Amino acid sequence: MKDILFIDACVRPESRTRYLAEEVLRKLDGKVTRLDLYKEDLRPLDLDTLSRRNELSAAGNFEDPVFRYAKQFAAAEKIVMAAPYWDLSFPSILKVYMEHISVVGITFRYDENGIPRGLCSADSLIYLVTAGGPIYQNLGYEYVKAVCEVFYGISPIRCFSAEDLDVIGADTECILGEAVQKIREAVI
């Protein structure tokens, strides 16, 4: 049974993105840990926090609570991430979370040539996104994919999406249904 980490960056209680994520979670076999980013005490790293984190990291002391998100992320065997399409990427809370998990010595390291090498256990990451309009370029997904593959060593990174949900005349249920069908048919 796999340890699955569900990272929820959906602000709305009736989130369509979370709806798709729940469909993915129903398909997976494992113990799910739910991390609702809006219920966490996540703040951007300021000078004091970053300095303290860097000191602890340089000393190899990763027991401080400042590393809890990085350690949790690195230990997960599969990751599901739900983030609606906001302002060409994702909600800012997800970027703050990514700052907290990007820790040399926990989620990645640099080899002798300065090349990042992943330290994460996950065999894949599934990214869910919905948008009221069209997604011309999914910069949020592209960012997560690049960081996870290059730095954290997680691959494959898959994306399931539903867009144009708020376009006048759109059949929202049909669009979501098509996304759900793709999830059900996918090998994940």
C-alpha positions as a printed NumPy array, in Angstrom:
array([[  0.   ,   0.   ,   0.   ],
       [  1.486,   3.339,  -1.107],
       [  1.719,   6.542,   0.91 ],
       [ -0.139,   9.098,  -1.183],
       [  0.186,  12.822,  -0.518],
       [ -2.746,  14.932,  -1.709],
       [ -1.742,  18.595,  -1.956],
       [ -4.906,  20.685,  -2.166],
       [ -4.454,  24.286,  -3.354],
       [ -8.182,  24.797,  -3.997],
       [ -9.755,  27.708,  -2.144],
       [-13.423,  27.082,  -2.949],
       [-15.391,  24.537,  -0.908],
       [-17.05 ,  23.207,  -4.082],
       [-13.881,  23.258,  -6.167],
       [-14.098,  21.611,  -9.567],
       [-10.356,  20.975,  -9.439],
       [-10.716,  19.112,  -6.145],
       [-13.598,  17.165,  -7.717],
       [-11.184,  15.852, -10.364],
       [ -8.556,  15.114,  -7.714],
       [-11.063,  13.055,  -5.718],
       [-11.647,  10.988,  -8.857],
       [ -7.921,  10.293,  -9.07 ],
       [ -7.729,   9.436,  -5.37 ],
       [-10.556,   6.897,  -5.782],
       [ -8.428,   5.117,  -8.389],
       [ -5.318,   4.896,  -6.249],
       [ -4.625,   2.199,  -3.726],
       [ -2.941,   3.51 ,  -0.635],
       [ -3.04 ,   5.615,   2.486],
       [ -3.915,   9.212,   1.592],
       [ -2.553,  12.137,   3.595],
       [ -4.526,  15.294,   2.795],
       [ -2.716,  18.608,   2.957],
       [ -5.076,  21.552,   2.516],
       [ -2.68 ,  24.423,   1.904],
       [ -5.245,  27.027,   2.945],
       [ -5.534,  25.41 ,   6.378],
       [ -1.778,  25.325,   6.937],
       [  0.258,  28.134,   8.453],
       [  2.218,  28.684,   5.253],
       [  3.941,  32.009,   4.785],
       [  6.52 ,  33.13 ,   2.251],
       [ 10.053,  32.608,   3.469],
       [ 11.298,  35.864,   4.966],
       [ 14.909,  36.726,   5.761],
       [ 14.804,  35.369,   9.323],
       [ 13.137,  32.07 ,   8.387],
       [ 15.364,  31.554,   5.375],
       [ 18.521,  32.325,   7.386],
       [ 17.493,  29.891,  10.145],
       [ 16.599,  27.217,   7.603],
       [ 19.926,  27.661,   5.787],
       [ 21.887,  27.412,   9.068],
       [ 20.084,  24.247,  10.095],
       [ 20.425,  22.743,   6.637],
       [ 24.154,  23.5  ,   6.46 ],
       [ 24.56 ,  21.756,   9.829],
       [ 22.609,  18.733,   8.566],
       [ 19.974,  19.302,  11.247],
       [ 16.635,  18.569,   9.595],
       [ 14.642,  17.953,  12.785],
       [ 13.277,  21.504,  13.052],
       [  9.577,  21.963,  12.138],
       [ 10.614,  24.307,   9.319],
       [ 11.428,  21.132,   7.331],
       [  8.143,  19.282,   7.949],
       [  6.654,  19.936,   4.495],
       [  9.861,  19.018,   2.668],
       [ 10.215,  15.779,   4.633],
       [  6.564,  14.87 ,   4.067],
       [  6.848,  15.576,   0.328],
       [ 10.118,  13.641,  -0.017],
       [  8.684,  10.584,   1.763],
       [  5.457,  10.341,  -0.258],
       [  5.349,   7.454,  -2.724],
       [  2.78 ,   9.112,  -4.986],
       [  1.668,  12.736,  -5.124],
       [ -1.638,  14.209,  -6.261],
       [ -1.721,  17.994,  -6.61 ],
       [ -4.918,  19.997,  -7.204],
       [ -4.467,  23.629,  -8.241],
       [ -6.99 ,  25.708, -10.188],
       [ -5.728,  27.82 , -13.082],
       [ -5.303,  31.327, -11.673],
       [ -3.642,  34.256, -13.394],
       [ -1.811,  32.015, -15.885],
       [ -0.507,  29.562, -13.315],
       [ -1.843,  28.526,  -9.884],
       [ -2.804,  30.088,  -6.527],
       [  0.142,  31.77 ,  -4.807],
       [ -0.205,  29.465,  -1.785],
       [  1.182,  26.663,  -3.957],
       [  4.296,  28.694,  -4.778],
       [  4.794,  29.356,  -1.068],
       [  4.48 ,  25.597,  -0.454],
       [  7.034,  24.902,  -3.198],
       [  9.452,  27.285,  -1.44 ],
       [  9.031,  25.276,   1.75 ],
       [  9.679,  21.898,   0.114],
       [ 12.708,  22.955,  -1.938],
       [ 15.401,  21.997,   0.545],
       [ 18.86 ,  20.774,  -0.381],
       [ 19.45 ,  17.561,   1.553],
       [ 15.764,  16.602,   1.754],
       [ 14.057,  16.877,  -1.659],
       [ 17.204,  17.208,  -3.768],
       [ 20.98 ,  17.487,  -3.66 ],
       [ 23.685,  18.708,  -6.018],
       [ 26.207,  16.217,  -7.362],
       [ 29.933,  16.901,  -7.712],
       [ 29.269,  18.725, -11.01 ],
       [ 26.566,  20.969,  -9.558],
       [ 23.748,  19.052, -11.24 ],
       [ 20.589,  18.644,  -9.146],
       [ 19.682,  15.078,  -8.185],
       [ 16.301,  14.192,  -6.754],
       [ 15.887,  12.662,  -3.314],
       [ 12.097,  12.156,  -3.393],
       [ 10.455,   8.743,  -3.126],
       [  7.425,   9.413,  -5.337],
       [  7.139,   7.327,  -8.484],
       [  4.83 ,   9.925, -10.086],
       [  2.911,  13.132,  -9.593],
       [ -0.574,  13.792, -10.912],
       [ -1.518,  17.436, -11.402],
       [ -5.196,  18.439, -11.648],
       [ -6.333,  21.804, -12.965],
       [ -9.587,  23.423, -14.032],
       [-10.179,  26.798, -15.634],
       [-13.188,  28.974, -16.324],
       [-11.744,  29.926, -19.708],
       [ -9.201,  28.432, -22.076],
       [ -5.738,  27.464, -20.892],
       [ -3.499,  28.785, -23.643],
       [ -0.315,  27.789, -21.893],
       [ -0.423,  25.901, -18.62 ],
       [  2.468,  27.7  , -16.93 ],
       [  1.556,  26.351, -13.479],
       [  1.763,  22.753, -14.627],
       [  4.935,  23.44 , -16.611],
       [  6.581,  24.944, -13.506],
       [  5.591,  22.006, -11.262],
       [  6.677,  19.502, -13.926],
       [ 10.081,  21.135, -14.409],
       [ 10.846,  21.437, -10.693],
       [  9.677,  17.91 ,  -9.897],
       [ 11.538,  16.238, -12.763],
       [ 14.761,  18.256, -12.705],
       [ 15.195,  18.856,  -8.975],
       [ 13.094,  16.321,  -7.072],
       [ 13.629,  13.349,  -9.403],
       [  9.927,  12.597,  -9.791],
       [  8.744,  11.228, -13.114],
       [  6.317,  10.887, -14.765],
       [  4.329,  14.047, -14.111],
       [  0.81 ,  13.832, -15.564],
       [ -1.808,  16.515, -15.963],
       [ -5.572,  16.164, -16.194],
       [ -7.525,  19.308, -16.94 ],
       [-10.948,  20.725, -17.679],
       [-11.165,  24.183, -19.208],
       [-13.721,  26.645, -20.56 ],
       [-15.994,  25.775, -17.638],
       [-17.368,  29.312, -17.261],
       [-17.69 ,  30.189, -20.938],
       [-21.249,  31.265, -21.772],
       [-23.1  ,  28.3  , -23.215],
       [-20.529,  25.747, -22.029],
       [-21.841,  22.391, -20.881],
       [-19.899,  22.302, -17.61 ],
       [-21.099,  18.837, -16.631],
       [-20.07 ,  17.441, -20.009],
       [-16.618,  19.059, -19.852],
       [-16.023,  17.727, -16.337],
       [-17.415,  14.348, -17.387],
       [-14.904,  14.132, -20.229],
       [-12.054,  14.897, -17.827],
       [-13.323,  12.257, -15.396],
       [-13.505,   9.734, -18.234],
       [ -9.868,  10.419, -19.16 ],
       [ -8.904,   9.889, -15.518],
       [-10.841,   6.632, -15.335],
       [ -9.228,   5.345, -18.522],
       [ -5.698,   6.37 , -17.566],
       [ -3.15 ,   4.056, -16.026],
       [ -2.003,   5.983, -12.954]])
